[in-house]
Amino acid sequence: MKNFFFLTAAVALTAVFAGCTKMDAPDGLGKISFASTKTWKVGSQTWSDAVVASGANNKTNFDGGPSGGPHKADWRNNPGYKGTLFSWEAVNQYKDYLCPDSWRVPTKDDFITLDIALGGIGDYQINATVRDKYLSLWGGVYVGGCNNNGTLDSQGLFAAYWSQSERPLLTTDALALLFSSNDHAASNVIFPNNIFDKGKGLTLRCVKN
C-alpha cells in the first residue's frame, strides 16, 4: 500500500488561519447539528455531506473565503466552501453520531465500491478522467487537511475523506479516500484507501445504510 502524505509543494495557510486547534469536549451529544443535506447517488450507493457541525471534539472549522479574497489560492474547486476537519480519533469516538439516522461513516470497502462505480480500479491509480468524476458526480472538494502540528496544508490541492477503518497492523494510522488536483505535486492521484496518521485533520462524508 502506498503512502501519500501531505507534500512540501502544498499550499499552507498558516498566515490566514490560527491553525487546527482541538475543540473542547462536548457538553452533550444532544447539541449535535448537521451542516448540510446535499446527496449524491453513485452506483448502488448514496452519499451525503450532512456531517455533524457541532458536538464533537478534536475538530476544527474553516470559513472557506471566496475566490480572489484573502484566501486567493484556496478552495479552487468550490469557492466559498465551509466545512469541518476531524482527527480520526474524533471520527472513531463519535462515529455513531457524526452522521444522521440511517447514514454512517464509510468503511474502506465503501470507498473501494465508490471508486469502481466511478470507473476506477479500487486501488492506487493516476487517472484524471476518474478524478474528474469524483468532482462532478460525487461533489468532492479539495479541502486539504490539517497537519499534526496544527498547520493547514494543501487547501485547493487535494481532497481526503476519513473512513472508519484503521490501517491493519499499525494502530497509529487509519485509511482515507484521497484524490489530488492537476496543481498538486502528485497530480491526478486517486487512492481509495490511503494511509494517514490518525492525528491529521481530514474531512468526512456519510454513506446511506
Residue frames as qw, qx, qy, qz and C-alpha x, y, z in Angstrom:
[[0.000, 0.888, 0.459, 0.000, 0.00, 0.00, 0.00],
 [0.434, 0.433, -0.013, 0.790, 1.41, 3.38, -0.99],
 [0.269, -0.622, -0.398, 0.618, 1.77, 6.28, 1.42],
 [0.231, 0.585, 0.335, 0.702, 0.53, 9.64, 0.18],
 [0.338, -0.637, -0.420, 0.551, 1.04, 12.18, 2.97],
 [0.151, 0.968, 0.123, -0.160, 0.91, 15.95, 2.62],
 [0.763, 0.268, 0.103, 0.580, 3.69, 17.08, 0.28],
 [0.388, -0.463, -0.085, 0.793, 6.03, 20.01, 0.69],
 [0.123, 0.161, 0.447, 0.871, 4.76, 21.61, -2.53],
 [0.142, -0.681, -0.714, -0.080, 1.33, 22.07, -0.96],
 [0.020, -0.607, -0.025, -0.794, -0.11, 25.49, -0.19],
 [0.394, -0.351, -0.685, 0.502, -0.11, 26.25, 3.54],
 [0.132, -0.745, -0.323, -0.568, -2.48, 28.79, 5.08],
 [0.559, -0.394, -0.500, 0.531, -0.85, 29.44, 8.42],
 [0.153, 0.005, -0.054, 0.987, -0.86, 33.18, 7.75],
 [0.374, -0.326, -0.398, -0.771, -4.62, 33.18, 7.26],
 [0.762, -0.474, -0.335, -0.289, -5.87, 30.84, 9.98],
 [0.399, -0.718, 0.480, -0.307, -4.73, 30.36, 13.53],
 [0.126, 0.324, -0.938, 0.010, -4.28, 26.66, 12.85],
 [0.674, -0.207, -0.611, -0.359, -6.13, 23.45, 13.58],
 [0.152, -0.353, 0.658, -0.648, -6.82, 23.64, 17.27],
 [0.273, -0.242, -0.931, 0.014, -8.60, 20.89, 19.16],
 [0.426, -0.513, -0.191, -0.720, -12.09, 21.77, 20.30],
 [0.316, -0.272, 0.691, -0.591, -13.26, 21.23, 23.88],
 [0.028, -0.184, -0.982, -0.030, -15.16, 18.05, 24.61],
 [0.324, -0.424, -0.435, -0.725, -18.92, 18.47, 24.08],
 [0.364, -0.212, 0.516, -0.746, -21.29, 19.09, 26.96],
 [0.616, 0.171, 0.703, -0.312, -23.65, 16.54, 25.50],
 [0.249, 0.057, 0.791, 0.556, -24.36, 14.78, 22.24],
 [0.207, 0.715, 0.651, -0.152, -27.82, 16.32, 22.24],
 [0.022, 0.802, -0.050, -0.594, -26.23, 19.53, 20.90],
 [0.414, -0.075, 0.695, 0.583, -25.20, 17.93, 17.63],
 [0.521, 0.695, 0.187, -0.457, -26.46, 19.63, 14.48],
 [0.714, 0.150, 0.540, 0.420, -25.73, 18.84, 10.83],
 [0.171, -0.477, 0.209, 0.836, -24.15, 21.23, 8.37],
 [0.364, 0.344, -0.443, -0.744, -25.73, 20.33, 5.03],
 [0.721, 0.155, 0.615, -0.280, -28.02, 17.85, 3.30],
 [0.488, 0.580, -0.469, -0.453, -26.58, 17.55, -0.21],
 [0.798, -0.090, 0.594, -0.049, -26.69, 13.99, -1.57],
 [0.328, 0.554, -0.626, -0.440, -25.07, 12.13, -4.48],
 [0.920, 0.071, 0.334, -0.195, -26.19, 8.82, -5.97],
 [0.234, 0.642, -0.693, -0.228, -23.26, 6.82, -7.38],
 [0.372, 0.112, -0.916, -0.100, -23.90, 3.24, -8.47],
 [0.555, -0.439, -0.702, -0.074, -25.55, 1.36, -5.62],
 [0.427, -0.330, -0.470, 0.698, -24.53, 3.94, -3.02],
 [0.034, -0.883, -0.254, -0.394, -25.98, 7.24, -1.82],
 [0.552, -0.064, -0.321, 0.767, -23.65, 9.75, -0.16],
 [0.157, -0.918, -0.302, -0.203, -24.26, 12.92, 1.83],
 [0.379, 0.374, -0.344, 0.773, -22.24, 15.82, 3.22],
 [0.532, -0.684, -0.119, -0.485, -24.68, 16.09, 6.15],
 [0.655, 0.030, -0.571, 0.495, -21.85, 15.67, 8.64],
 [0.455, -0.725, -0.426, 0.293, -22.07, 16.86, 12.23],
 [0.241, 0.762, -0.009, 0.601, -21.49, 20.60, 12.61],
 [0.212, -0.634, 0.441, -0.599, -21.15, 20.67, 16.41],
 [0.854, -0.366, 0.124, -0.348, -20.88, 18.40, 19.41],
 [0.960, 0.018, -0.072, 0.268, -17.62, 16.52, 18.72],
 [0.325, -0.851, 0.298, 0.284, -14.19, 17.45, 19.98],
 [0.549, -0.285, 0.615, 0.490, -10.89, 17.14, 18.11],
 [0.479, 0.605, 0.531, 0.350, -12.14, 19.01, 15.06],
 [0.168, -0.430, 0.021, 0.887, -11.74, 22.43, 13.50],
 [0.437, 0.748, 0.493, -0.085, -13.94, 24.60, 11.28],
 [0.367, -0.093, 0.339, 0.862, -12.91, 26.65, 8.25],
 [0.296, 0.646, 0.286, -0.643, -14.69, 29.70, 6.87],
 [0.588, 0.292, 0.637, 0.404, -13.55, 28.99, 3.28],
 [0.043, 0.646, 0.016, -0.762, -13.09, 32.52, 1.94],
 [0.674, 0.674, 0.232, -0.195, -14.30, 33.49, -1.56],
 [0.760, 0.218, 0.277, 0.546, -12.08, 33.11, -4.60],
 [0.327, 0.641, 0.089, 0.689, -9.94, 36.20, -5.11],
 [0.441, -0.854, -0.035, -0.272, -10.35, 37.25, -1.48],
 [0.286, -0.771, 0.548, -0.155, -7.87, 36.84, 1.38],
 [0.733, -0.169, 0.658, 0.031, -7.73, 33.10, 0.61],
 [0.435, 0.637, -0.322, -0.550, -6.86, 33.73, -3.04],
 [0.297, 0.391, -0.840, -0.230, -5.22, 30.38, -3.80],
 [0.212, -0.034, 0.907, -0.363, -7.63, 28.29, -1.76],
 [0.493, 0.393, 0.664, -0.403, -10.77, 26.28, -2.36],
 [0.129, 0.341, -0.531, -0.765, -10.29, 26.43, -6.14],
 [0.072, -0.192, -0.939, -0.276, -12.67, 23.54, -6.67],
 [0.256, -0.696, -0.650, -0.167, -15.50, 25.15, -4.73],
 [0.148, 0.308, -0.230, 0.911, -15.03, 28.79, -3.68],
 [0.484, -0.399, 0.086, -0.774, -16.91, 29.62, -0.52],
 [0.730, -0.148, -0.667, -0.015, -16.78, 26.04, 0.80],
 [0.373, -0.586, 0.449, -0.562, -17.37, 25.77, 4.52],
 [0.864, -0.034, -0.491, -0.105, -16.55, 22.58, 6.35],
 [0.637, -0.657, 0.347, -0.205, -15.14, 20.69, 9.27],
 [0.581, 0.428, -0.682, 0.117, -11.96, 18.68, 9.60],
 [0.822, -0.498, 0.124, -0.247, -11.75, 15.90, 12.16],
 [0.060, -0.516, 0.853, -0.045, -8.95, 13.81, 13.58],
 [0.577, -0.020, -0.773, -0.262, -9.51, 10.08, 13.17],
 [0.161, -0.102, -0.811, 0.553, -9.82, 9.80, 16.94],
 [0.370, 0.202, 0.255, -0.870, -12.88, 12.06, 16.78],
 [0.611, 0.149, -0.521, -0.577, -14.30, 10.01, 13.92],
 [0.460, -0.007, -0.882, 0.101, -13.80, 6.82, 15.89],
 [0.011, -0.134, -0.685, 0.716, -15.18, 8.20, 19.15],
 [0.388, 0.381, 0.297, -0.785, -18.28, 9.76, 17.56],
 [0.068, 0.095, -0.795, -0.595, -18.85, 7.56, 14.51],
 [0.020, -0.468, -0.884, 0.008, -22.34, 6.61, 15.73],
 [0.016, -0.784, -0.423, 0.455, -23.28, 10.30, 15.96],
 [0.196, -0.416, 0.319, 0.829, -21.41, 12.10, 13.16],
 [0.131, -0.094, -0.694, -0.701, -23.97, 11.14, 10.51],
 [0.579, -0.100, 0.095, -0.804, -27.78, 11.47, 10.61],
 [0.683, 0.011, 0.668, -0.294, -30.04, 8.50, 11.29],
 [0.854, 0.413, 0.312, -0.049, -29.85, 5.84, 8.54],
 [0.522, 0.773, -0.307, 0.189, -26.41, 7.16, 7.47],
 [0.841, -0.474, 0.089, 0.247, -22.95, 6.10, 8.67],
 [0.102, -0.798, 0.513, 0.300, -19.25, 6.90, 8.46],
 [0.838, 0.425, -0.286, -0.188, -17.93, 4.90, 5.47],
 [0.820, -0.363, 0.397, 0.197, -15.57, 1.94, 5.69],
 [0.177, -0.503, 0.637, 0.557, -12.58, 1.28, 3.45],
 [0.335, 0.233, 0.874, 0.266, -14.75, -1.09, 1.41],
 [0.269, 0.818, 0.433, -0.267, -17.31, 1.66, 0.81],
 [0.043, 0.810, -0.296, -0.504, -14.60, 3.78, -0.81],
 [0.274, -0.188, 0.847, 0.415, -13.43, 0.87, -2.96],
 [0.340, 0.544, 0.767, 0.022, -17.02, 0.37, -4.15],
 [0.164, 0.889, 0.140, -0.404, -17.33, 4.10, -4.88],
 [0.126, -0.620, 0.552, 0.544, -14.09, 4.18, -6.85],
 [0.302, 0.077, 0.889, 0.336, -15.10, 1.23, -9.04],
 [0.287, 0.721, 0.616, -0.137, -18.52, 2.79, -9.66],
 [0.105, 0.896, -0.070, -0.426, -16.77, 5.94, -10.89],
 [0.762, 0.626, -0.166, 0.006, -14.64, 3.93, -13.31],
 [0.079, -0.757, 0.633, -0.145, -11.58, 3.35, -11.14],
 [0.653, 0.204, -0.729, 0.012, -9.81, 0.14, -10.16],
 [0.767, -0.591, -0.193, -0.159, -10.46, 0.27, -6.41],
 [0.793, -0.328, -0.005, 0.514, -6.77, 0.88, -5.69],
 [0.242, -0.670, 0.190, 0.675, -3.98, 3.41, -6.21],
 [0.577, 0.509, 0.504, 0.392, -4.13, 4.97, -9.69],
 [0.095, -0.431, 0.118, 0.890, -3.26, 8.09, -11.65],
 [0.176, 0.451, 0.787, 0.383, -6.33, 8.90, -13.69],
 [0.052, 0.107, 0.066, -0.991, -7.56, 12.43, -14.41],
 [0.417, -0.225, -0.579, -0.663, -10.79, 11.17, -16.02],
 [0.555, -0.442, -0.700, 0.079, -11.87, 9.27, -12.90],
 [0.301, -0.240, -0.383, 0.840, -10.65, 12.12, -10.67],
 [0.184, -0.087, -0.195, -0.959, -12.95, 14.50, -12.54],
 [0.535, -0.376, -0.656, -0.376, -15.87, 12.15, -11.82],
 [0.448, -0.365, -0.614, 0.538, -15.13, 12.47, -8.09],
 [0.047, -0.179, -0.114, 0.976, -15.67, 16.20, -8.57],
 [0.354, -0.028, -0.370, -0.859, -18.66, 16.19, -10.92],
 [0.642, -0.233, -0.637, -0.357, -20.59, 13.06, -9.84],
 [0.634, -0.364, -0.599, 0.327, -19.60, 12.80, -6.16],
 [0.165, -0.934, -0.123, -0.294, -19.25, 16.50, -5.38],
 [0.782, -0.270, -0.177, 0.533, -15.73, 16.17, -3.98],
 [0.003, 0.987, -0.040, 0.154, -13.94, 19.29, -2.78],
 [0.672, 0.322, -0.374, 0.552, -10.19, 19.97, -2.49],
 [0.501, -0.843, -0.103, -0.166, -10.40, 20.78, 1.20],
 [0.334, 0.591, -0.591, 0.436, -6.83, 19.74, 2.00],
 [0.771, -0.390, -0.493, 0.105, -6.11, 18.90, 5.60],
 [0.337, -0.868, 0.242, -0.274, -4.54, 19.77, 8.91],
 [0.580, 0.373, -0.654, 0.312, -1.08, 18.60, 10.00],
 [0.690, -0.420, -0.538, 0.241, -0.37, 17.18, 13.45],
 [0.413, -0.136, -0.261, 0.862, 1.43, 20.39, 14.44],
 [0.077, 0.700, 0.481, -0.523, -1.69, 22.49, 13.83],
 [0.048, 0.449, -0.347, -0.822, -0.83, 23.96, 10.41],
 [0.729, 0.503, 0.296, -0.357, -3.15, 23.80, 7.42],
 [0.300, -0.356, 0.739, 0.487, -1.97, 22.05, 4.29],
 [0.148, 0.059, 0.844, 0.512, -2.91, 21.65, 0.63],
 [0.359, 0.606, 0.489, -0.514, -6.17, 23.61, 0.54],
 [0.513, 0.713, -0.113, -0.464, -7.28, 23.65, -3.09],
 [0.204, 0.576, -0.761, -0.219, -4.86, 20.86, -3.98],
 [0.326, 0.009, -0.940, -0.096, -6.26, 17.59, -2.71],
 [0.693, -0.362, -0.027, -0.623, -9.29, 16.02, -1.06],
 [0.307, 0.145, -0.907, 0.248, -9.09, 13.45, 1.74],
 [0.678, -0.352, -0.080, -0.640, -12.09, 11.82, 3.44],
 [0.239, -0.352, 0.840, -0.337, -11.73, 9.60, 6.53],
 [0.698, -0.165, -0.632, -0.292, -13.06, 6.07, 6.66],
 [0.670, -0.603, 0.236, -0.363, -13.77, 4.41, 9.99],
 [0.983, 0.058, -0.118, 0.130, -11.18, 1.72, 9.16],
 [0.435, -0.779, 0.406, 0.199, -7.78, 1.51, 10.82],
 [0.481, 0.616, -0.612, -0.117, -4.64, 0.53, 8.97],
 [0.968, -0.166, -0.181, -0.042, -4.05, -3.18, 9.55],
 [0.857, -0.088, -0.219, 0.457, -1.20, -3.97, 11.97],
 [0.373, 0.122, -0.162, 0.906, -0.35, -0.32, 12.62],
 [0.174, -0.730, -0.649, 0.127, -2.72, 1.39, 15.04],
 [0.204, -0.508, -0.054, 0.835, -1.19, 4.86, 14.65],
 [0.098, 0.165, -0.497, -0.847, -2.66, 5.11, 11.14],
 [0.529, 0.440, 0.630, -0.360, -6.10, 4.93, 9.55],
 [0.366, 0.193, 0.696, 0.587, -7.42, 4.80, 5.99],
 [0.242, 0.678, 0.234, -0.653, -8.97, 7.57, 3.92],
 [0.610, 0.619, 0.419, 0.264, -10.05, 8.27, 0.35],
 [0.233, -0.665, 0.172, 0.689, -7.68, 10.71, -1.34],
 [0.623, 0.539, 0.409, 0.393, -7.63, 12.38, -4.75],
 [0.354, -0.523, 0.067, 0.772, -5.47, 15.25, -5.96],
 [0.409, 0.846, 0.149, -0.310, -5.84, 18.12, -8.41],
 [0.739, 0.579, 0.019, 0.344, -3.83, 18.91, -11.53],
 [0.077, 0.877, -0.262, 0.395, -1.94, 21.51, -9.49],
 [0.768, -0.579, 0.269, -0.042, -0.74, 19.12, -6.79],
 [0.061, -0.669, 0.717, 0.186, 2.87, 17.92, -6.94],
 [0.209, 0.004, 0.971, 0.116, 1.49, 14.39, -7.34],
 [0.441, 0.204, -0.082, -0.870, -1.26, 15.30, -9.78],
 [0.723, 0.095, -0.379, -0.569, -4.35, 13.26, -10.60],
 [0.175, 0.143, -0.942, 0.248, -3.67, 10.61, -7.95],
 [0.729, -0.320, -0.113, -0.595, -6.64, 8.61, -6.65],
 [0.308, 0.164, -0.893, 0.284, -6.30, 6.26, -3.70],
 [0.612, -0.492, -0.385, -0.486, -9.47, 4.88, -2.06],
 [0.822, -0.535, -0.178, 0.081, -7.51, 3.59, 0.97],
 [0.390, 0.654, -0.351, 0.545, -4.63, 5.99, 1.51],
 [0.672, -0.357, -0.486, 0.430, -2.72, 5.83, 4.81],
 [0.015, -0.754, 0.094, -0.650, -2.90, 8.84, 7.13],
 [0.246, 0.043, -0.694, 0.675, -1.69, 9.41, 10.67],
 [0.238, -0.634, -0.736, -0.004, -4.74, 9.43, 12.95],
 [0.267, -0.592, -0.290, 0.703, -3.79, 12.84, 14.31],
 [0.113, 0.021, 0.400, 0.909, -4.20, 14.62, 10.97],
 [0.372, 0.464, 0.432, -0.678, -7.37, 16.59, 10.33],
 [0.034, 0.062, 0.775, 0.628, -9.39, 15.40, 7.34],
 [0.513, 0.010, -0.028, -0.858, -12.93, 15.90, 6.14],
 [0.288, 0.100, 0.926, -0.224, -15.79, 13.41, 6.26],
 [0.512, 0.047, -0.366, -0.776, -18.76, 12.26, 4.22],
 [0.560, -0.029, 0.706, -0.433, -21.60, 9.88, 5.13],
 [0.275, 0.069, -0.824, -0.490, -22.93, 6.91, 3.18],
 [0.702, -0.173, 0.026, -0.690, -26.52, 5.67, 3.44],
 [0.455, -0.207, 0.842, -0.201, -27.09, 2.34, 5.23]]
